[in-house]
Amino acid sequence: MTACQGSVNVPGMQQRERLRIVTAFDEEAVTATSPPASRTRRAADRAKALLSGESGGAAVLVAALLAALTWSNAFPALYRAAWGVQLSLGLGGSRLVLDLRTWIDNGLMTFFFLLVGLEARTELDLGELRERRRLLLPVGAGMMAMAIPVAIYLAVNHTGPSAHGWGVAMSTDSALALGIFSVMSRRLPGRIRTFLLALFVVDDLVALLVIATFYSHDIRPVPLAVAGASFAAILATRTLPVRRRGGLVIALGTAMWAGLMGSGVDPVVAGLAIGLVTSAYAPLRTDLERATGLVRLFREQPSPHRARSAVVGMVSALSDNARLQHRYHAWTTYGIVPLFALANGGITMNAGLLRGAASSPVTIGIFLAYVIGKPISIVVTSWAVARLSRGQLRPPVGWAAVAGSGAIAGIGFTVSLLIANLAFSGRLLEEAKIGILAAAAASAVLSWTVYRTTALLPQAARNRALIGSTPPLLDLVGGIDPARDHVRGPERAAVTVVEYGDYECPHCSEADPVTRDLLLSRPDVRYVWRHLPLSDVHPHARLAAEAAEAAAAQGAFWRMHALLLQHQDRLEMGDLLGYAADLGLDVRRFHRDLRRRAHAERVERDIISADRNGVSGTPTFFFNGQRHHGAHDLDALMHALDAALAGSEHSRLLAVPKEQFCVLRLVARRYRARGPRRLLRPHGLELKAAAAGTRPAPGHLRPVGHAGPGRRSDVIPVLRETDSSSSAV
């Protein structure tokens, strides 16, 4: 149903309190005097926050891997026996008997690859890859990031039984790599993760094709035909209503999996194929309003029939892709993938195995393929595509981010172990597992080193190295018209924040202190309000929006805007007339405008704009044309603002001298005797550091002679790293 987006985590009063600067002494005092229950609650909140994101999934996966290594070395016989237990599944006279590890690898992992396909389709429909021209670079880089590591592996293992395992050295574990990246990405631009995701999607797709083509044996045509017919039937069910589709797709998907299992093709391909054909789309406002109407009918006449209609209406407003990701993501991240690691990550370590692995061609080939082959292939391919296209196709990130992404792409675990189990057995399998684990650890360290070294660069060089010069795709259709939009802030601000809001939405009221007290107080931010009254759930919202426009006709929009958000429980006509009187407006004219609906067309124009931009809930924010996904509290908005500032600042900065990229010279300059740092500009003038203890406005690097508010015209402030988690005013 159309409703407020209830993702504000901090009430408005707490948000204003968090704007205060808290010293370390104050924090220690609060911690020391807090009751044990409060400390326990804070610890639980921190643990919940850790486990809620991608880093939580990576932590659970690493914990499962450590448990597997401990178990396999402490009780090796018990470890082998536990995963060798036979389980059977039968229907009528047919029975399928597999050991527990095979059920996990070929059964449960189907859901993991279902999520891979769903994420790939989401990127194609809604993400950066929706512009098909941008597919060329990640596809090319992803293909070469598999071909070159395979070539390195075969150069070391060109003969013998180890050559058959070339597929082990090609695939990145997207879940583990993204989890580790989320740990080190607190100050990195969000578009780096998008670039990584595009690479990993191609990687996973090709890896599954390799499994189906080269690691499937004794292909039987009849079961394969059954799988193909089941998949065709799944495609045909997309025209059916939601209430009839769910159970049918489950039955057909099971038949497809069984057909692939019987044909000799790895059945996890079924999950990937189903995910790729499940389209993703943003919910339409009309669908949400229809769902609201069904809920209202149930409220008026509660009955089982009305209840089911309301549920179906709400479910059908969302895409199948979104519903499936929500349903299976937690199970896959915290259950299936860690269980896979527990079943396959166990290696019985001993001195002889480690000595053999150190000189084993399998271990060495896998290690070199991931640690050297992946970064080199991604960097070289990205450079070649940019050069051959004459700059028309560049990476969406800077070259330091490309190198860091290439390094973290060397983390291979899930698919690599899956292929290793198909290609090897015995001693070779153990050596392959050691190579996979060693490469994952080394790649994580190498990626951290790249990003940590980049963080030592000056602000201008760091932005250039991380963000690059490719403009991001814009989600906001149409520009800002100061003559018609309600705008606060300088016209040439570095960041423009557009909010679609509803005066009766409580989450808009809770987000208002942040936008008013923080965003609007910065000289580098421009704020735009657009109306999106959700009349189906907020009956007074449309009238309140027209009242704001009636006040705007008398030059008092922002004062009325603040009053309406502060008094959301009093938006009747009499209340609105009282607010107009309090503001000193011409009440008779104000009342006449509301009665005649003189400004209904202006509100409707904003609603049409929201529909064009796929906005169906409030509040919805756009930062420099890019939609903000996530919470609307202080930390989330500050993080989005800092990212937008970094991108805007980078696009306007002067050329960075090449000598600033010399790490040795930079480190020597950074740790020399204390004093204001002086960075030389190309023509010899100096960038003077801002006065100690002050925070320069992070949205401007002004040319000499431009006098900003409160600045001397000959001073150019050096931009410092901003930290969204500790920003204070």
Secondary structure, DSSP 8 states (H G I E B T S, - for coil): ---B-----S-HHHHHHHTS---HHHHHHHHHHS-HHHHHHHHHHHHHHHHHSHHHHHHHHHHHHHHHHHHHHHSHHHHHHHHT-EEEEEETTEEEEEEHHHIIIIIIHHHHHHHHHHHHHHHHHTSGGGSGGGGHHHHHHHHHHHHHHHHHHHHHS-SSGGGGGGGGGS---HHHHHHHHHHH-TTS-HHHHHHHHHHHHHHHHHHHHHHHHHS--S--HHHHHHHHHHHHHHHHGGGS-HHHHHHHHHHHHHHHHHHHHHHTS-TTHHHHHHHHTS------HHHHHHHHHHHHHHHHS--HHHHHHHHHHHHHTS-HHHHHHHHHHHHIIIIIHHHHHHHH------HHHHHHHHH-HHHHHHHHIIIIIHHHHHHHHHHHHHHHTTTSS--SS-HHHHHHHHHHTT---HHHHHHHHHH--THHHHHHHHHHHHHHHHHHHHHHHHHHHHHTS-HHHHHHHHH-S------S-S---TTTSEEES-TT-SEEEEEEE-TT-HHHHHHHHHHHHTGGGSTTEEEEEEE---TTT-TTHHHHHHHHHHHHTTT-HHHHHHHHHHTTT--SHHHHHHHHHHTT--HHHHHHHHHHTTTHHHHHHHHHHHHHTT--SBSEEEETTEE--S--SHHHHHHHHHHHHHHHHHHHS----GGGG-HHHHHHHHTSSSS---EE-TTS-EE----TT----TT----TT---TTS-TT---------TTS---
